[in-house]
Amino acid sequence: MLLFLESHPEAYIKLQLYGLNEDNPESDAELDFGKSNHTCYELNGFAPYMPGVNTKLEIEFCKSVGITNFRGTADVVYSEEHGLLINRARNYAKRYNLVIISKRI
């Protein structure tokens, strides 16, 4: 299954977005925070990056609590669908990360 997902980045992103509240990532972050899950989301580009995480203090915080990588994201867009899914993952990650960071820093 992993080999299939690695060669189908669209499917990989869809699988990870499934069950997330894309309309309200802030709600997911609040729920996760209440369960002591303080992870930050990162995407892959030229190098991995965490949308909404800007300062060295924020980066260090995320590294200390854990990082969840949106596999299938990349700086290379393989199709229109892939580009749209990367944007959805980026939007979710940014809004989610901003809540987690605001509660801890």
N, C-alpha and C positions, 0 to 999 in steps of 0.2 A: 504494500500500500504506500509506504514512504517513497519508494522509487516512482510510483505513479504521480504522487503529489509533487515531487521535486521537478518532474518534467511537465507538470500542468499547473503553473503558478496561479492561474485564475481559480482553479478548484481549491488550491491550498488556502487562498485568501478567503474564499466563500466559506469554507469549512470553519475557519477561525472566527469569521464574523457571525456565523450562525449562533443564535441564542443571545447575542449582545444587543443591547438596546441602542441602536444607532441613532434613533430620534432623540435620545436623552442619555448620552454617556455619563453625564453628571450623576444621574440616578444610580447607574451601575457602580460608579466610583464611591458614592456614599454607602451603598450596600456592602461593597467589598471592604471599605475602610472599617465599617462596623464589625466585620468578621476578622479584623486584623490582617487583611490582605492589602498591603501597601505597595504592590508592584507598580512599575511604570511600563508603558508600552513603547517599543521602539520599532522602527521600520528600517529596511535595508536600502541603501543608496550606494554612492561611491564608498561610503563607510556607514555603519549603523548610526542612526540618529533618533532622538526622542522628541517628537513634535511637542511644542509647548514648554520644553525644558531648555532654559537659556543660559543660566548662570553656572559657574563652577560649583557653587554650593548646591544647586538643584541637581546637577549631574552626579555629584558625589552622594547626595541623598538617594537618588534612584539606584545607583550602584550598590548602596548599602542595604536597601530593602528588597532588591531583586528587579529584574527586567524581563518582560515578556516580549518576545520578538514576533512580529507579524511576518511569518515565513511566506515567501512568494512575492513579497514586495521587492522592488529593485529600482535602480536609476534607469534601467533599460525597460522600455514599455514594449511588450510583445504583440499587443493587439489593443484595439479600442476598449474592449471589455476589461483587459488587464489594467489599463490606465484608469478607468472608472473605479475599479476595485481598489487600486492603490489610493486614489483620492478618498474613497470611503474609509479605508483603514487609517489614513492620515488624519482625517477629520475626527474620527472616533478617538484615536490615540491622543490628539492634542487636547480635546475637551476633557477626556478622562484624566490625563496627566495633570492638567491645571488644577483640578479638584484635589487630587492626591497631594500635590505639592503644597497647595494652600493650607492643607490641614496639618502639615508636618513642619513647614519652614516658617 
